[in-house]
């Protein structure tokens, strides 16, 4: 339960708390328009943000994937965090379809960099964390470490595209890397994740 405006409110799967929700679009360096949404606190500091990198679009992953949708519905009110979600190239959701075609995690580098730049330059976020889920963790690992982010949070990382070199770059950086691996993950078991 959380306290909002002096009243206790039970958080349910469908709970949507107050936030300022704004559709966004931005361009990549290779000229594609990506679509997304920003959910910001209704008042106060908006300089802390999460940039959400979604699961594999060829298997239904998109900016509206349930964990990210719930984060945008709750974190602005509960934690004062601005949540930025977007569809990578060629990905569709209720919000619309981003330009381009799926790039197998390679050309999506431009999407990640453009989204990070948008967060800093257009949204005024000063403390940005990248959160990746499944395929999104690989984008975070491969393309986030060289950006001015505080760190990355990895939800169920499959580690199909990320290499040992990508992991080594994080381990020698001053950024924080947090991995959350469910006990019964289909792609990466906790013991293998620790290694």
N, CA, C and O of each residue as an XYZ file, in Angstrom:
780
protein
N       0.840     -1.175      0.000
C       0.000      0.000      0.000
C       0.881      1.233      0.000
O       1.993      1.212      0.527
N       0.396      2.278     -0.576
C       1.137      3.534     -0.610
C       0.245      4.659     -0.115
O      -0.979      4.598     -0.232
N       0.872      5.680      0.436
C       0.094      6.835      0.895
C       0.137      7.909     -0.173
O       1.207      8.363     -0.578
N      -1.027      8.303     -0.616
C      -1.152      9.391     -1.577
C      -2.168     10.375     -1.041
O      -3.270      9.996     -0.646
N      -1.794     11.629     -1.028
C      -2.661     12.708     -0.549
C      -3.373     12.352      0.749
O      -4.572     12.589      0.900
N      -2.623     11.783      1.677
C      -3.161     11.536      3.008
C      -4.031     10.301      3.135
O      -4.507     10.002      4.230
N      -4.254      9.571      2.043
C      -5.094      8.386      2.111
C      -4.285      7.172      1.681
O      -3.444      7.268      0.787
N      -4.534      6.035      2.312
C      -3.892      4.798      1.886
C      -4.664      4.255      0.686
O      -5.894      4.205      0.700
N      -3.938      3.851     -0.343
C      -4.572      3.318     -1.536
C      -3.910      1.985     -1.884
O      -2.685      1.909     -1.977
N      -4.698      0.955     -2.073
C      -4.183     -0.347     -2.451
C      -3.786     -0.312     -3.925
O      -4.574      0.093     -4.780
N      -2.563     -0.738     -4.210
C      -2.084     -0.776     -5.584
C      -2.468     -2.127     -6.184
O      -2.066     -3.179     -5.686
N      -3.244     -2.081     -7.252
C      -3.711     -3.275     -7.947
C      -3.066     -3.323     -9.335
O      -2.470     -2.332     -9.758
N      -3.168     -4.447    -10.056
C      -2.557     -4.524    -11.394
C      -3.013     -3.421    -12.339
O      -2.244     -3.001    -13.203
N      -4.229     -2.949    -12.198
C      -4.744     -1.927    -13.111
C      -4.623     -0.499    -12.571
O      -5.135      0.436    -13.187
N      -3.955     -0.320    -11.433
C      -3.849      1.003    -10.823
C      -3.076      1.977    -11.714
O      -1.977      1.677    -12.179
N      -3.667      3.137    -11.940
C      -3.023      4.235    -12.658
C      -3.036      5.440    -11.728
O      -4.100      5.963    -11.397
N      -1.862      5.875    -11.310
C      -1.729      7.008    -10.398
C      -1.494      8.294    -11.203
O      -1.135      8.235    -12.379
N      -1.697      9.445    -10.570
C      -1.542     10.717    -11.289
C      -0.125     10.914    -11.841
O       0.869     10.626    -11.175
N      -0.071     11.409    -13.064
C       1.185     11.763    -13.726
C       0.839     12.654    -14.907
O      -0.296     12.668    -15.384
N       1.823     13.386    -15.364
C       1.663     14.142    -16.597
C       2.175     13.253    -17.725
O       3.374     12.990    -17.817
N       1.271     12.793    -18.579
C       1.621     11.872    -19.658
C       1.620     12.609    -20.984
O       0.633     13.244    -21.355
N       2.749     12.516    -21.705
C       2.915     13.268    -22.942
C       3.452     12.352    -24.038
O       4.489     11.714    -23.855
N       2.755     12.280    -25.180
C       3.324     11.537    -26.316
C       4.569     12.273    -26.818
O       4.618     13.503    -26.810
N       5.560     11.517    -27.248
C       6.790     12.115    -27.769
C       7.170     11.438    -29.082
O       6.719     10.332    -29.383
N       8.000     12.120    -29.848
C       8.686     11.510    -30.981
C      10.026     12.219    -31.111
O      10.162     13.392    -30.762
N      10.995     11.498    -31.612
C      12.324     12.062    -31.800
C      13.004     11.342    -32.951
O      12.597     10.244    -33.333
N      14.038     11.957    -33.502
C      14.740     11.423    -34.659
C      16.049     10.770    -34.261
O      16.749     11.241    -33.364
N      16.370      9.677    -34.942
C      17.674      9.040    -34.780
C      18.668      9.714    -35.724
O      18.275     10.483    -36.602
N      19.938      9.425    -35.542
C      20.950     10.024    -36.420
C      20.829      9.527    -37.852
O      21.320     10.182    -38.772
N      20.179      8.373    -38.063
C      19.973      7.888    -39.429
C      18.578      8.240    -39.952
O      18.100      7.627    -40.907
N      17.920      9.233    -39.324
C      16.717      9.833    -39.871
C      15.396      9.142    -39.608
O      14.413      9.440    -40.288
N      15.331      8.232    -38.651
C      14.069      7.571    -38.334
C      13.356      8.284    -37.200
O      13.985      8.741    -36.246
N      12.025      8.377    -37.313
C      11.218      8.968    -36.240
C      10.722      7.844    -35.346
O      10.032      6.929    -35.794
N      11.091      7.931    -34.060
C      10.660      6.949    -33.063
C       9.579      7.583    -32.201
O       9.635      8.776    -31.903
N       8.600      6.790    -31.804
C       7.498      7.313    -31.001
C       7.587      6.757    -29.580
O       8.147      5.687    -29.344
N       7.014      7.522    -28.638
C       7.042      7.085    -27.250
C       6.122      7.909    -26.382
O       5.238      8.613    -26.868
N       6.351      7.805    -25.083
C       5.571      8.559    -24.104
C       6.440      8.851    -22.885
O       7.270      8.037    -22.482
N       6.230     10.022    -22.314
C       6.874     10.405    -21.061
C       5.792     10.508    -19.996
O       4.761     11.145    -20.212
N       6.026      9.882    -18.847
C       5.146     10.037    -17.684
C       5.980     10.715    -16.599
O       6.938     10.135    -16.087
N       5.606     11.947    -16.253
C       6.372     12.749    -15.293
C       5.550     13.002    -14.044
O       4.320     12.976    -14.090
N       6.229     13.250    -12.914
C       5.492     13.667    -11.719
C       4.677     14.921    -12.017
O       5.093     15.754    -12.821
N       3.535     15.057    -11.383
C       2.677     16.216    -11.627
C       3.244     17.495    -11.040
O       2.855     18.587    -11.453
N       4.154     17.379    -10.089
C       4.804     18.563     -9.516
C       6.155     18.154     -8.951
O       6.454     16.969     -8.808
N       6.954     19.146     -8.639
C       8.247     18.890     -8.017
C       9.335     18.585     -9.026
O       9.217     18.907    -10.209
N      10.378     17.970     -8.548
C      11.574     17.662     -9.323
C      11.276     16.589    -10.374
O      10.715     15.538    -10.064
N      11.660     16.872    -11.613
C      11.470     15.904    -12.701
C      12.804     15.482    -13.295
O      12.850     14.964    -14.411
N      13.879     15.695    -12.570
C      15.207     15.494    -13.145
C      15.749     14.081    -13.013
O      16.828     13.785    -13.525
N      15.012     13.195    -12.327
C      15.435     11.793    -12.201
C      14.579     10.970    -13.145
O      13.352     11.051    -13.106
N      15.226     10.170    -14.003
C      14.453      9.441    -14.994
C      14.904      8.016    -15.220
O      16.046      7.642    -14.954
N      13.955      7.230    -15.725
C      14.196      5.869    -16.197
C      13.895      5.846    -17.685
O      12.820      6.273    -18.106
N      14.818      5.359    -18.476
C      14.593      5.137    -19.894
C      14.398      3.644    -20.091
O      15.296      2.853    -19.802
N      13.225      3.254    -20.582
C      12.840      1.842    -20.694
C      13.140      1.301    -22.086
O      12.663      1.836    -23.087
N      13.938      0.233    -22.141
C      14.255     -0.455    -23.386
C      13.507     -1.783    -23.383
O      13.757     -2.642    -22.538
N      12.589     -1.945    -24.333
C      11.603     -3.020    -24.288
C      12.140     -4.380    -24.744
O      13.224     -4.471    -25.320
N      11.354     -5.446    -24.473
C      11.724     -6.789    -24.928
C      11.699     -6.913    -26.457
O      11.345     -5.966    -27.160
N      12.073     -8.075    -26.950
C      12.233     -8.359    -28.363
C      10.950     -8.091    -29.150
O       9.929     -8.733    -28.904
N      10.994     -7.144    -30.100
C       9.775     -6.799    -30.826
C       9.261     -7.929    -31.721
O       8.063     -7.983    -32.002
N      10.123     -8.821    -32.170
C       9.673     -9.935    -32.999
C       8.894    -10.972    -32.199
O       8.313    -11.896    -32.770
N       8.883    -10.816    -30.879
C       8.119    -11.709    -29.999
C       7.135    -10.914    -29.136
O       6.797    -11.335    -28.029
N       6.680     -9.771    -29.639
C       5.649     -8.989    -28.962
C       6.149     -7.902    -28.034
O       5.335     -7.196    -27.438
N       7.459     -7.737    -27.887
C       7.986     -6.677    -27.034
C       7.750     -5.307    -27.630
O       7.867     -5.114    -28.840
N       7.413     -4.349    -26.763
C       7.123     -2.974    -27.179
C       7.133     -2.092    -25.946
O       7.278     -2.575    -24.823
N       6.974     -0.783    -26.167
C       7.002      0.159    -25.047
C       5.874     -0.067    -24.051
O       6.000      0.304    -22.883
N       4.762     -0.676    -24.498
C       3.629     -0.937    -23.613
C       3.699     -2.303    -22.947
O       2.715     -2.744    -22.354
N       4.843     -2.985    -23.029
C       4.996     -4.249    -22.315
C       4.663     -4.007    -20.850
O       5.012     -2.966    -20.293
N       3.993     -4.961    -20.230
C       3.299     -4.714    -18.956
C       4.167     -4.143    -17.837
O       3.682     -3.292    -17.092
N       5.392     -4.554    -17.681
C       6.219     -4.016    -16.599
C       6.452     -2.520    -16.807
O       6.387     -1.740    -15.856
N       6.722     -2.126    -18.043
C       6.973     -0.715    -18.329
C       5.707      0.115    -18.241
O       5.743      1.258    -17.787
N       4.605     -0.442    -18.666
C       3.324      0.268    -18.561
C       3.004      0.521    -17.085
O       2.574      1.614    -16.715
N       3.217     -0.493    -16.251
C       2.962     -0.325    -14.812
C       3.935      0.685    -14.199
O       3.545      1.473    -13.337
N       5.177      0.668    -14.628
C       6.144      1.645    -14.121
C       5.694      3.067    -14.451
O       5.755      3.957    -13.603
N       5.242      3.272    -15.691
C       4.817      4.622    -16.076
C       3.516      5.020    -15.379
O       3.256      6.206    -15.177
N       2.708      4.040    -15.015
C       1.453      4.321    -14.312
C       1.644      4.615    -12.828
O       0.740      5.150    -12.187
N       2.805      4.274    -12.274
C       2.953      4.388    -10.817
C       4.175      5.167    -10.336
O       4.075      5.928     -9.374
N       5.315      4.994    -10.981
C       6.547      5.586    -10.442
C       6.560      7.107    -10.382
O       7.143      7.658     -9.448
N       5.946      7.818    -11.331
C       5.949      9.280    -11.174
C       5.300      9.719     -9.862
O       5.819     10.611     -9.192
N       4.176      9.110     -9.485
C       3.476      9.503     -8.253
C       4.127      8.907     -7.009
O       4.227      9.574     -5.980
N       4.569      7.652     -7.101
C       5.080      6.970     -5.914
C       6.531      7.328     -5.575
O       6.909      7.355     -4.404
N       7.343      7.601     -6.608
C       8.773      7.803     -6.364
C       9.320      9.089     -6.963
O      10.513      9.364     -6.831
N       8.480      9.886     -7.617
C       8.961     11.126     -8.214
C       9.901     10.911     -9.384
O      10.778     11.739     -9.634
N       9.730      9.804    -10.110
C      10.604      9.444    -11.227
C       9.877      9.686    -12.550
O       8.708      9.330    -12.705
N      10.580     10.291    -13.491
C      10.066     10.453    -14.848
C      10.361      9.171    -15.612
O      11.509      8.730    -15.665
N       9.334      8.570    -16.205
C       9.480      7.306    -16.937
C       9.322      7.582    -18.428
O       8.299      8.103    -18.873
N      10.353      7.225    -19.190
C      10.363      7.437    -20.633
C      10.328      6.067    -21.314
O      11.209      5.230    -21.115
N       9.289      5.867    -22.119
C       9.151      4.620    -22.884
C       9.103      4.979    -24.364
O       8.570      6.025    -24.735
N       9.657      4.114    -25.211
C       9.580      4.352    -26.650
C       9.670      3.018    -27.384
O      10.139      2.019    -26.839
N       9.211      3.029    -28.634
C       9.323      1.863    -29.510
C      10.582      1.994    -30.356
O      10.783      3.003    -31.032
N      11.427      0.970    -30.316
C      12.592      0.969    -31.191
C      12.127      0.839    -32.638
O      10.951      0.590    -32.903
N      13.041      1.007    -33.548
C      12.724      1.010    -34.987
C      11.875     -0.189    -35.405
O      12.175     -1.338    -35.080
N      10.795      0.125    -36.144
C       9.912     -0.904    -36.669
C       8.976     -1.528    -35.661
O       8.246     -2.459    -36.001
N       8.973     -1.045    -34.426
C       8.152     -1.639    -33.367
C       6.830     -0.886    -33.244
O       6.781      0.341    -33.341
N       5.750     -1.657    -33.027
C       4.400     -1.094    -32.913
C       3.812     -1.347    -31.535
O       4.110     -2.347    -30.882
N       2.964     -0.410    -31.109
C       2.181     -0.558    -29.883
C       0.926      0.291    -30.057
O       0.690      0.845    -31.130
N       0.127      0.390    -29.003
C      -1.053      1.259    -29.059
C      -0.662      2.703    -29.368
O      -1.448      3.442    -29.961
N       0.528      3.105    -28.978
C       0.994      4.478    -29.202
C       1.291      4.763    -30.664
O       1.295      5.919    -31.087
N       1.544      3.697    -31.450
C       1.892      3.863    -32.854
C       3.094      3.017    -33.215
O       3.552      2.192    -32.424
N       3.599      3.229    -34.416
C       4.737      2.461    -34.930
C       5.904      3.392    -35.206
O       5.744      4.435    -35.841
N       7.075      3.009    -34.726
C       8.284      3.764    -35.036
C       8.742      3.421    -36.447
O       8.532      2.306    -36.923
N       9.374      4.394    -37.116
C       9.892      4.183    -38.469
C      10.942      3.075    -38.473
O      11.498      2.715    -37.436
N      11.196      2.549    -39.667
C      12.297      1.618    -39.864
C      11.909      0.165    -39.705
O      10.733     -0.192    -39.633
N      12.948     -0.667    -39.652
C      12.784     -2.102    -39.507
C      13.676     -2.605    -38.390
O      14.708     -2.012    -38.075
N      13.252     -3.716    -37.798
C      14.035     -4.366    -36.750
C      15.461     -4.600    -37.238
O      15.666     -5.105    -38.342
N      16.442     -4.237    -36.423
C      17.841     -4.342    -36.817
C      18.624     -5.392    -36.059
O      19.854     -5.345    -36.043
N      17.938     -6.350    -35.424
C      18.584     -7.456    -34.719
C      19.541     -6.985    -33.628
O      20.516     -7.668    -33.314
N      19.260     -5.810    -33.048
C      20.080     -5.293    -31.956
C      21.299     -4.517    -32.411
O      22.085     -4.065    -31.578
N      21.474     -4.353    -33.713
C      22.645     -3.639    -34.232
C      22.290     -2.180    -34.518
O      22.839     -1.276    -33.888
N      21.374     -1.942    -35.464
C      21.015     -0.558    -35.794
C      20.237      0.110    -34.666
O      20.095      1.332    -34.657
N      19.729     -0.674    -33.712
C      19.050     -0.089    -32.548
C      19.994      0.744    -31.683
O      19.545      1.471    -30.797
N      21.290      0.643    -31.934
C      22.248      1.518    -31.236
C      21.841      2.977    -31.421
O      21.879      3.766    -30.477
N      21.451      3.327    -32.648
C      21.051      4.712    -32.937
C      19.796      5.093    -32.157
O      19.640      6.247    -31.757
N      18.902      4.130    -31.939
C      17.670      4.384    -31.189
C      17.992      4.699    -29.729
O      17.456      5.646    -29.154
N      18.873      3.891    -29.141
C      19.245      4.078    -27.730
C      19.931      5.427    -27.536
O      19.604      6.161    -26.604
N      20.870      5.751    -28.403
C      21.587      7.027    -28.277
C      20.631      8.201    -28.452
O      20.702      9.175    -27.702
N      19.732      8.117    -29.441
C      18.773      9.203    -29.668
C      17.841      9.366    -28.467
O      17.526     10.491    -28.079
N      17.402      8.263    -27.881
C      16.506      8.333    -26.720
C      17.220      8.945    -25.515
O      16.643      9.769    -24.806
N      18.455      8.550    -25.286
C      19.231      9.117    -24.171
C      19.424     10.615    -24.383
O      19.228     11.406    -23.460
N      19.804     10.998    -25.583
C      19.980     12.426    -25.885
C      18.682     13.195    -25.672
O      18.704     14.302    -25.134
N      17.555     12.626    -26.083
C      16.260     13.273    -25.904
C      15.972     13.499    -24.417
O      15.488     14.560    -24.022
N      16.273     12.498    -23.612
C      16.026     12.625    -22.160
C      16.798     13.798    -21.562
O      16.252     14.563    -20.768
N      18.057     13.938    -21.940
C      18.879     15.013    -21.390
C      18.547     16.370    -22.020
O      18.387     17.364    -21.311
N      18.448     16.409    -23.329
C      18.332     17.683    -24.033
C      16.915     18.253    -24.047
O      16.742     19.469    -23.959
N      15.914     17.407    -24.155
C      14.538     17.892    -24.294
C      13.725     17.779    -23.008
O      12.832     18.592    -22.769
N      14.020     16.788    -22.185
C      13.212     16.571    -20.985
C      13.842     17.144    -19.718
O      13.185     17.213    -18.679
N      15.089     17.550    -19.794
C      15.748     18.124    -18.621
C      16.075     17.118    -17.536
O      16.225     17.483    -16.370
N      16.186     15.856    -17.911
C      16.580     14.834    -16.941
C      18.080     14.957    -16.716
O      18.844     15.071    -17.674
N      18.504     14.935    -15.463
C      19.925     15.050    -15.123
C      20.489     13.752    -14.566
O      21.690     13.501    -14.664
N      19.631     12.933    -13.985
C      20.045     11.646    -13.418
C      19.230     10.568    -14.119
O      18.086     10.293    -13.755
N      19.847      9.961    -15.139
C      19.129      8.997    -15.965
C      19.677      7.590    -15.759
O      20.887      7.362    -15.776
N      18.758      6.663    -15.566
C      19.059      5.234    -15.513
C      18.401      4.595    -16.721
O      17.289      4.963    -17.099
N      19.082      3.647    -17.318
C      18.513      2.861    -18.404
C      18.054      1.542    -17.795
O      18.810      0.882    -17.083
N      16.808      1.162    -18.079
C      16.314     -0.138    -17.623
C      15.953     -0.951    -18.861
O      15.158     -0.519    -19.696
N      16.542     -2.118    -18.963
C      16.262     -2.995    -20.083
C      15.582     -4.260    -19.602
O      15.851     -4.757    -18.508
N      14.696     -4.771    -20.443
C      14.017     -6.018    -20.130
C      14.256     -6.959    -21.300
O      13.926     -6.631    -22.439
N      14.829     -8.129    -21.024
C      15.111     -9.148    -22.032
C      15.961     -8.538    -23.146
O      17.087     -8.119    -22.874
N      15.475     -8.470    -24.386
C      16.219     -7.861    -25.489
C      16.719     -6.460    -25.120
O      17.821     -6.074    -25.510
N      15.921     -5.705    -24.375
C      16.316     -4.366    -23.968
C      17.545     -4.345    -23.082
O      18.278     -3.356    -23.062
N      17.784     -5.450    -22.333
C      18.991     -5.498    -21.495
C      20.231     -5.520    -22.372
O      21.259     -4.936    -22.029
N      20.124     -6.202    -23.513
C      21.276     -6.284    -24.394
C      21.576     -4.927    -25.032
O      22.738     -4.566    -25.221
N      20.522     -4.180    -25.362
C      20.738     -2.825    -25.877
C      21.401     -1.960    -24.810
O      22.309     -1.183    -25.106
N      20.942     -2.100    -23.569
C      21.537     -1.330    -22.465
C      23.008     -1.697    -22.280
O      23.858     -0.818    -22.141
N      23.301     -2.991    -22.278
C      24.685     -3.435    -22.082
C      25.599     -2.983    -23.214
O      26.721     -2.540    -22.966
N      25.133     -3.092    -24.447
C      25.976     -2.780    -25.588
C      26.154     -1.275    -25.810
O      27.229     -0.825    -26.205
N      25.084     -0.491    -25.551
C      25.116      0.906    -25.987
C      24.961      1.937    -24.872
O      25.058      3.135    -25.140
N      24.726      1.516    -23.647
C      24.512      2.462    -22.564
C      25.765      2.898    -21.829
O      25.810      4.003    -21.287
N      26.776      2.055    -21.800
C      27.942      2.319    -20.952
C      28.706      3.573    -21.376
O      29.295      4.245    -20.529
N      28.708      3.896    -22.660
C      29.451      5.061    -23.137
C      28.633      6.344    -23.086
O      29.107      7.396    -23.515
N      27.422      6.272    -22.573
C      26.526      7.426    -22.500
C      26.541      8.004    -21.078
O      26.982      7.332    -20.145
N      26.069      9.231    -20.909
C      26.124      9.879    -19.583
C      25.002      9.441    -18.637
O      24.375     10.274    -17.983
N      24.755      8.134    -18.572
C      23.729      7.593    -17.673
C      24.378      7.218    -16.342
O      25.589      7.007    -16.274
N      23.564      7.136    -15.281
C      24.069      6.736    -13.967
C      24.374      5.243    -13.912
O      25.287      4.804    -13.212
N      23.589      4.470    -14.666
C      23.772      3.035    -14.661
C      22.655      2.359    -15.408
O      21.848      3.006    -16.075
N      22.618      1.033    -15.288
C      21.595      0.253    -15.973
C      21.021     -0.786    -15.027
O      21.713     -1.321    -14.161
N      19.742     -1.056    -15.216
C      19.035     -2.097    -14.487
C      18.591     -3.113    -15.529
O      17.891     -2.766    -16.481
N      18.992     -4.357    -15.354
C      18.703     -5.403    -16.319
C      17.654     -6.349    -15.745
O      17.860     -6.945    -14.687
N      16.531     -6.485    -16.442
C      15.461     -7.388    -16.032
C      15.493     -8.604    -16.960
O      15.252     -8.481    -18.161
N      15.789     -9.769    -16.402
C      15.844    -11.026    -17.169
C      16.748    -10.921    -18.398
O      16.278    -11.065    -19.527
N      18.045    -10.670    -18.184
C      18.940    -10.548    -19.339
C      19.194    -11.911    -19.999
O      19.615    -12.850    -19.324
N      18.939    -12.030    -21.326
C      19.189    -13.302    -21.991
C      20.658    -13.503    -22.370
O      21.112    -14.640    -22.500
N      21.395    -12.417    -22.546
C      22.809    -12.450    -22.924
C      23.057    -13.254    -24.199
O      23.984    -14.062    -24.265
N      22.218    -13.022    -25.212
C      22.439    -13.627    -26.530
C      23.309    -12.736    -27.397
O      24.180    -13.236    -28.109
N      23.094    -11.425    -27.353
C      23.794    -10.482    -28.221
C      24.938     -9.774    -27.497
O      25.928     -9.392    -28.120
N      24.803     -9.603    -26.203
C      25.866     -8.946    -25.431
C      27.045     -9.906    -25.288
O      26.870    -11.115    -25.135
N      28.236     -9.343    -25.342
C      29.453    -10.160    -25.296
C      30.178     -9.974    -23.970
O      29.824     -9.113    -23.165
N      31.189    -10.791    -23.762
C      32.043    -10.623    -22.582
C      32.706     -9.242    -22.599
O      32.910     -8.637    -21.546
N      33.041     -8.746    -23.794
C      33.638     -7.412    -23.902
C      32.662     -6.332    -23.439
O      33.069     -5.367    -22.793
N      31.370     -6.489    -23.766
C      30.361     -5.525    -23.308
C      30.298     -5.524    -21.783
O      30.259     -4.465    -21.156
N      30.288     -6.707    -21.196
C      30.238     -6.806    -19.729
C      31.503     -6.230    -19.103
O      31.436     -5.570    -18.066
N      32.648     -6.473    -19.722
C      33.915     -5.955    -19.193
C      33.934     -4.433    -19.203
O      34.474     -3.815    -18.286
N      33.354     -3.828    -20.225
C      33.304     -2.361    -20.285
C      32.500     -1.801    -19.114
O      32.867     -0.765    -18.558
N      31.419     -2.461    -18.733
C      30.641     -2.019    -17.574
C      31.449     -2.205    -16.292
O      31.426     -1.346    -15.411
N      32.163     -3.324    -16.187
C      32.885     -3.602    -14.940
C      34.036     -2.630    -14.707
O      34.461     -2.441    -13.567
N      34.545     -2.015    -15.766
C      35.628     -1.044    -15.605
C      35.127      0.398    -15.631
O      35.921      1.334    -15.535
N      33.815      0.579    -15.759
C      33.259      1.938    -15.762
C      32.912      2.348    -14.330
O      32.970      1.538    -13.405
N      32.554      3.612    -14.171
C      32.139      4.102    -12.854
C      30.614      4.032    -12.700
O      30.058      4.601    -11.760
N      29.947      3.343    -13.614
C      28.489      3.247    -13.602
C      28.035      1.985    -12.855
O      28.759      0.993    -12.775
N      26.829      2.057    -12.319
C      26.266      0.929    -11.589
C      25.495      0.033    -12.551
O      24.770      0.519    -13.419
N      25.655     -1.266    -12.394
C      24.934     -2.249    -13.189
C      24.241     -3.210    -12.226
O      24.887     -3.850    -11.397
N      22.920     -3.299    -12.349
C      22.122     -4.168    -11.487
C      21.386     -5.158    -12.378
O      20.722     -4.751    -13.331
N      21.493     -6.452    -12.084
C      20.771     -7.470    -12.852
C      19.771     -8.167    -11.936
O      20.114     -8.611    -10.840
N      18.535     -8.253    -12.404
C      17.483     -8.970    -11.689
C      17.098    -10.180    -12.529
O      16.554    -10.044    -13.625
N      17.390    -11.371    -11.996
C      17.157    -12.608    -12.730
C      16.175    -13.467    -11.939
O      16.488    -13.891    -10.826
N      14.992    -13.729    -12.496
C      14.029    -14.570    -11.791
C      14.566    -15.983    -11.598
O      15.368    -16.471    -12.395
N      14.122    -16.618    -10.550
C      14.587    -17.969    -10.215
C      14.331    -18.960    -11.348
O      15.121    -19.879    -11.564
N      13.234    -18.773    -12.063
C      12.881    -19.708    -13.134
C      12.888    -19.021    -14.498
O      12.005    -19.259    -15.323
N      13.886    -18.169    -14.733
C      13.996    -17.476    -16.013
C      14.169    -18.493    -17.140
O      14.904    -19.469    -16.992
N      13.498    -18.265    -18.255
C      13.561    -19.198    -19.381
C      14.891    -19.163    -20.127
O      15.263    -20.147    -20.766
N      15.607    -18.052    -20.056
C      16.782    -17.888    -20.892
C      18.111    -17.836    -20.136
O      19.151    -18.190    -20.692
N      18.086    -17.408    -18.907
C      19.313    -17.296    -18.134
C      19.004    -17.613    -16.681
O      18.272    -16.880    -16.014
N      19.566    -18.707    -16.199
C      19.348    -19.109    -14.816
C      20.249    -18.284    -13.890
O      21.311    -17.828    -14.315
N      19.838    -18.087    -12.627
C      20.622    -17.257    -11.706
C      22.083    -17.652    -11.578
O      22.941    -16.773    -11.498
N      22.398    -18.948    -11.555
C      23.784    -19.380    -11.412
C      24.626    -18.912    -12.622
O      25.734    -18.401    -12.460
N      24.082    -19.095    -13.814
C      24.787    -18.647    -15.019
C      24.900    -17.124    -15.052
O      25.902    -16.582    -15.518
N      23.875    -16.440    -14.560
C      23.908    -14.977    -14.533
C      25.021    -14.475    -13.616
O      25.709    -13.509    -13.947
N      25.201    -15.125    -12.468
C      26.274    -14.716    -11.553
C      27.634    -14.793    -12.215
O      28.470    -13.906    -12.038
N      27.858    -15.857    -12.981
C      29.134    -16.012    -13.685
C      29.332    -14.890    -14.691
O      30.351    -14.852    -15.380
